[in-house]
Amino acid sequence: MHEFSVTKSILDLCVQEAKKNGLKKVKKITVKLGKFTGFSAEAISFYFTSLEAGTICAGARLVFEKI
């Protein structure tokens, strides 16, 4: 369930930064996950699809990089 709040924070930050930089659409979001974070890329993707509707990030592709 931690992934829900993390995903919400990622989305909120992306929306905020996109608006600040005058963007109308976000197409890709890169998320770097550390080995010991315990976060699941699958869970983040799942929650993102339920939160993205109606935002500037709707339809954005999530790309996960393991660090």
N, CA, C and O atoms as a GROMACS GRO file, in nm:
protein
  268
    1MET      N    1   0.082  -0.120   0.000
    1MET     CA    2   0.000   0.000   0.000
    1MET      C    3   0.086   0.126   0.000
    1MET      O    4   0.037   0.234  -0.034
    2HIS      N    5   0.213   0.114   0.037
    2HIS     CA    6   0.301   0.230   0.034
    2HIS      C    7   0.313   0.286  -0.106
    2HIS      O    8   0.334   0.406  -0.125
    3GLU      N    9   0.300   0.198  -0.205
    3GLU     CA   10   0.314   0.242  -0.343
    3GLU      C   11   0.207   0.343  -0.383
    3GLU      O   12   0.231   0.428  -0.468
    4PHE      N   13   0.087   0.334  -0.321
    4PHE     CA   14  -0.018   0.430  -0.356
    4PHE      C   15   0.026   0.572  -0.325
    4PHE      O   16   0.017   0.660  -0.411
    5SER      N   17   0.074   0.596  -0.204
    5SER     CA   18   0.114   0.732  -0.166
    5SER      C   19   0.237   0.777  -0.244
    5SER      O   20   0.248   0.895  -0.277
    6VAL      N   21   0.327   0.686  -0.272
    6VAL     CA   22   0.445   0.720  -0.352
    6VAL      C   23   0.402   0.758  -0.494
    6VAL      O   24   0.452   0.855  -0.551
    7THR      N   25   0.312   0.679  -0.550
    7THR     CA   26   0.263   0.706  -0.686
    7THR      C   27   0.190   0.839  -0.692
    7THR      O   28   0.208   0.915  -0.787
    8LYS      N   29   0.108   0.868  -0.592
    8LYS     CA   30   0.037   0.997  -0.586
    8LYS      C   31   0.137   1.111  -0.580
    8LYS      O   32   0.118   1.213  -0.646
    9SER      N   33   0.242   1.095  -0.502
    9SER     CA   34   0.346   1.199  -0.492
    9SER      C   35   0.418   1.218  -0.625
    9SER      O   36   0.446   1.330  -0.665
   10ILE      N   37   0.450   1.108  -0.692
   10ILE     CA   38   0.516   1.115  -0.823
   10ILE      C   39   0.428   1.191  -0.921
   10ILE      O   40   0.475   1.280  -0.992
   11LEU      N   41   0.300   1.156  -0.925
   11LEU     CA   42   0.207   1.220  -1.017
   11LEU      C   43   0.193   1.368  -0.984
   11LEU      O   44   0.199   1.452  -1.074
   12ASP      N   45   0.174   1.401  -0.858
   12ASP     CA   46   0.160   1.542  -0.817
   12ASP      C   47   0.284   1.623  -0.854
   12ASP      O   48   0.272   1.735  -0.903
   13LEU      N   49   0.401   1.567  -0.832
   13LEU     CA   50   0.525   1.635  -0.866
   13LEU      C   51   0.538   1.656  -1.016
   13LEU      O   52   0.579   1.764  -1.060
   14CYS      N   53   0.502   1.555  -1.094
   14CYS     CA   54   0.509   1.567  -1.240
   14CYS      C   55   0.414   1.674  -1.292
   14CYS      O   56   0.450   1.753  -1.379
   15VAL      N   57   0.293   1.676  -1.239
   15VAL     CA   58   0.194   1.777  -1.279
   15VAL      C   59   0.245   1.917  -1.244
   15VAL      O   60   0.237   2.008  -1.326
   16GLN      N   61   0.296   1.932  -1.124
   16GLN     CA   62   0.347   2.061  -1.077
   16GLN      C   63   0.463   2.110  -1.166
   16GLN      O   64   0.463   2.225  -1.209
   17GLU      N   65   0.559   2.023  -1.192
   17GLU     CA   66   0.675   2.061  -1.273
   17GLU      C   67   0.636   2.090  -1.418
   17GLU      O   68   0.690   2.181  -1.481
   18ALA      N   69   0.544   2.011  -1.472
   18ALA     CA   70   0.498   2.032  -1.610
   18ALA      C   71   0.432   2.168  -1.623
   18ALA      O   72   0.460   2.242  -1.718
   19LYS      N   73   0.346   2.202  -1.530
   19LYS     CA   74   0.278   2.332  -1.534
   19LYS      C   75   0.377   2.446  -1.516
   19LYS      O   76   0.368   2.549  -1.582
   20LYS      N   77   0.470   2.427  -1.425
   20LYS     CA   78   0.572   2.530  -1.399
   20LYS      C   79   0.655   2.558  -1.524
   20LYS      O   80   0.700   2.671  -1.545
   21ASN      N   81   0.676   2.456  -1.605
   21ASN     CA   82   0.757   2.469  -1.726
   21ASN      C   83   0.674   2.490  -1.852
   21ASN      O   84   0.727   2.484  -1.963
   22GLY      N   85   0.544   2.514  -1.837
   22GLY     CA   86   0.458   2.547  -1.949
   22GLY      C   87   0.426   2.430  -2.042
   22GLY      O   88   0.391   2.452  -2.158
   23LEU      N   89   0.437   2.310  -1.992
   23LEU     CA   90   0.406   2.192  -2.075
   23LEU      C   91   0.256   2.167  -2.076
   23LEU      O   92   0.186   2.194  -1.978
   24LYS      N   93   0.207   2.115  -2.187
   24LYS     CA   94   0.065   2.083  -2.198
   24LYS      C   95   0.039   1.934  -2.184
   24LYS      O   96  -0.074   1.892  -2.159
   25LYS      N   97   0.144   1.853  -2.199
   25LYS     CA   98   0.128   1.708  -2.195
   25LYS      C   99   0.258   1.644  -2.150
   25LYS      O  100   0.366   1.684  -2.193
   26VAL      N  101   0.248   1.545  -2.064
   26VAL     CA  102   0.362   1.465  -2.022
   26VAL      C  103   0.349   1.330  -2.091
   26VAL      O  104   0.247   1.263  -2.078
   27LYS      N  105   0.453   1.291  -2.164
   27LYS     CA  106   0.448   1.167  -2.241
   27LYS      C  107   0.522   1.052  -2.173
   27LYS      O  108   0.488   0.936  -2.195
   28LYS      N  109   0.623   1.084  -2.093
   28LYS     CA  110   0.704   0.979  -2.031
   28LYS      C  111   0.751   1.024  -1.894
   28LYS      O  112   0.791   1.139  -1.875
   29ILE      N  113   0.746   0.932  -1.800
   29ILE     CA  114   0.796   0.959  -1.665
   29ILE      C  115   0.894   0.848  -1.631
   29ILE      O  116   0.859   0.730  -1.635
   30THR      N  117   1.016   0.886  -1.598
   30THR     CA  118   1.118   0.790  -1.560
   30THR      C  119   1.127   0.785  -1.408
   30THR      O  120   1.144   0.888  -1.342
   31VAL      N  121   1.115   0.666  -1.354
   31VAL     CA  122   1.121   0.645  -1.210
   31VAL      C  123   1.241   0.556  -1.180
   31VAL      O  124   1.252   0.446  -1.234
   32LYS      N  125   1.330   0.604  -1.096
   32LYS     CA  126   1.446   0.525  -1.057
   32LYS      C  127   1.416   0.459  -0.923
   32LYS      O  128   1.385   0.526  -0.824
   33LEU      N  129   1.426   0.327  -0.922
   33LEU     CA  130   1.399   0.251  -0.801
   33LEU      C  131   1.527   0.188  -0.749
   33LEU      O  132   1.595   0.113  -0.819
   34GLY      N  133   1.560   0.221  -0.625
   34GLY     CA  134   1.676   0.161  -0.561
   34GLY      C  135   1.646   0.018  -0.519
   34GLY      O  136   1.530  -0.019  -0.496
   35LYS      N  137   1.747  -0.059  -0.510
   35LYS     CA  138   1.736  -0.201  -0.479
   35LYS      C  139   1.664  -0.227  -0.346
   35LYS      O  140   1.590  -0.325  -0.335
   36PHE      N  141   1.687  -0.143  -0.249
   36PHE     CA  142   1.634  -0.167  -0.115
   36PHE      C  143   1.512  -0.082  -0.080
   36PHE      O  144   1.476  -0.073   0.037
   37THR      N  145   1.449  -0.019  -0.179
   37THR     CA  146   1.331   0.063  -0.149
   37THR      C  147   1.211  -0.022  -0.110
   37THR      O  148   1.126   0.020  -0.031
   38GLY      N  149   1.204  -0.143  -0.166
   38GLY     CA  150   1.089  -0.228  -0.139
   38GLY      C  151   0.968  -0.195  -0.224
   38GLY      O  152   0.862  -0.256  -0.207
   39PHE      N  153   0.981  -0.100  -0.314
   39PHE     CA  154   0.870  -0.061  -0.399
   39PHE      C  155   0.862  -0.151  -0.522
   39PHE      O  156   0.964  -0.194  -0.576
   40SER      N  157   0.741  -0.179  -0.563
   40SER     CA  158   0.716  -0.264  -0.678
   40SER      C  159   0.678  -0.179  -0.799
   40SER      O  160   0.585  -0.098  -0.792
   41ALA      N  161   0.751  -0.195  -0.909
   41ALA     CA  162   0.720  -0.123  -1.032
   41ALA      C  163   0.579  -0.157  -1.079
   41ALA      O  164   0.508  -0.070  -1.130
   42GLU      N  165   0.539  -0.281  -1.063
   42GLU     CA  166   0.406  -0.324  -1.105
   42GLU      C  167   0.297  -0.253  -1.025
   42GLU      O  168   0.196  -0.210  -1.082
   43ALA      N  169   0.317  -0.240  -0.895
   43ALA     CA  170   0.218  -0.173  -0.810
   43ALA      C  171   0.211  -0.024  -0.842
   43ALA      O  172   0.102   0.033  -0.846
   44ILE      N  173   0.326   0.038  -0.864
   44ILE     CA  174   0.328   0.179  -0.900
   44ILE      C  175   0.254   0.200  -1.032
   44ILE      O  176   0.176   0.294  -1.046
   45SER      N  177   0.278   0.113  -1.129
   45SER     CA  178   0.209   0.122  -1.258
   45SER      C  179   0.058   0.106  -1.239
   45SER      O  180  -0.020   0.180  -1.300
   46PHE      N  181   0.018   0.012  -1.156
   46PHE     CA  182  -0.124  -0.012  -1.130
   46PHE      C  183  -0.190   0.112  -1.071
   46PHE      O  184  -0.294   0.156  -1.120
   47TYR      N  185  -0.130   0.169  -0.968
   47TYR     CA  186  -0.188   0.287  -0.904
   47TYR      C  187  -0.183   0.408  -0.996
   47TYR      O  188  -0.275   0.490  -0.995
   48PHE      N  189  -0.079   0.419  -1.077
   48PHE     CA  190  -0.069   0.531  -1.170
   48PHE      C  191  -0.187   0.533  -1.266
   48PHE      O  192  -0.244   0.638  -1.292
   49THR      N  193  -0.225   0.416  -1.318
   49THR     CA  194  -0.336   0.412  -1.413
   49THR      C  195  -0.468   0.453  -1.349
   49THR      O  196  -0.559   0.499  -1.419
   50SER      N  197  -0.480   0.437  -1.219
   50SER     CA  198  -0.604   0.480  -1.154
   50SER      C  199  -0.600   0.627  -1.112
   50SER      O  200  -0.705   0.686  -1.087
   51LEU      N  201  -0.483   0.686  -1.105
   51LEU     CA  202  -0.470   0.825  -1.061
   51LEU      C  203  -0.450   0.925  -1.175
   51LEU      O  204  -0.477   1.044  -1.157
   52GLU      N  205  -0.404   0.880  -1.290
   52GLU     CA  206  -0.363   0.971  -1.397
   52GLU      C  207  -0.478   1.041  -1.470
   52GLU      O  208  -0.459   1.148  -1.527
   53ALA      N  209  -0.597   0.981  -1.468
   53ALA     CA  210  -0.711   1.034  -1.543
   53ALA      C  211  -0.737   1.181  -1.509
   53ALA      O  212  -0.742   1.219  -1.392
   54GLY      N  213  -0.755   1.260  -1.612
   54GLY     CA  214  -0.787   1.401  -1.593
   54GLY      C  215  -0.669   1.490  -1.560
   54GLY      O  216  -0.687   1.609  -1.532
   55THR      N  217  -0.548   1.435  -1.563
   55THR     CA  218  -0.429   1.517  -1.536
   55THR      C  219  -0.349   1.536  -1.664
   55THR      O  220  -0.375   1.472  -1.765
   56ILE      N  221  -0.253   1.624  -1.658
   56ILE     CA  222  -0.162   1.650  -1.769
   56ILE      C  223  -0.076   1.526  -1.800
   56ILE      O  224  -0.017   1.517  -1.907
   57CYS      N  225  -0.072   1.433  -1.706
   57CYS     CA  226   0.008   1.311  -1.722
   57CYS      C  227  -0.073   1.193  -1.775
   57CYS      O  228  -0.020   1.082  -1.789
   58ALA      N  229  -0.199   1.214  -1.804
   58ALA     CA  230  -0.284   1.105  -1.853
   58ALA      C  231  -0.223   1.046  -1.980
   58ALA      O  232  -0.192   1.118  -2.075
   59GLY      N  233  -0.205   0.916  -1.981
   59GLY     CA  234  -0.148   0.847  -2.096
   59GLY      C  235   0.003   0.843  -2.099
   59GLY      O  236   0.062   0.788  -2.192
   60ALA      N  237   0.067   0.901  -1.999
   60ALA     CA  238   0.213   0.901  -1.994
   60ALA      C  239   0.264   0.759  -1.973
   60ALA      O  240   0.201   0.678  -1.905
   61ARG      N  241   0.379   0.731  -2.033
   61ARG     CA  242   0.442   0.600  -2.019
   61ARG      C  243   0.537   0.605  -1.900
   61ARG      O  244   0.621   0.695  -1.890
   62LEU      N  245   0.525   0.509  -1.811
   62LEU     CA  246   0.617   0.499  -1.698
   62LEU      C  247   0.735   0.410  -1.738
   62LEU      O  248   0.716   0.300  -1.790
   63VAL      N  249   0.855   0.459  -1.713
   63VAL     CA  250   0.977   0.383  -1.741
   63VAL      C  251   1.050   0.367  -1.609
   63VAL      O  252   1.078   0.466  -1.540
   64PHE      N  253   1.081   0.244  -1.573
   64PHE     CA  254   1.149   0.217  -1.446
   64PHE      C  255   1.294   0.182  -1.471
   64PHE      O  256   1.326   0.098  -1.556
   65GLU      N  257   1.382   0.247  -1.395
   65GLU     CA  258   1.526   0.216  -1.400
   65GLU      C  259   1.564   0.167  -1.262
   65GLU      O  260   1.536   0.233  -1.161
   66LYS      N  261   1.628   0.052  -1.257
   66LYS     CA  262   1.676   0.000  -1.129
   66LYS      C  263   1.816   0.052  -1.105
   66LYS      O  264   1.903   0.044  -1.192
   67ILE      N  265   1.838   0.106  -0.985
   67ILE     CA  266   1.971   0.158  -0.950
   67ILE      C  267   2.022   0.086  -0.828
   67ILE      O  268   2.132   0.114  -0.780
   0.00000   0.00000   0.00000
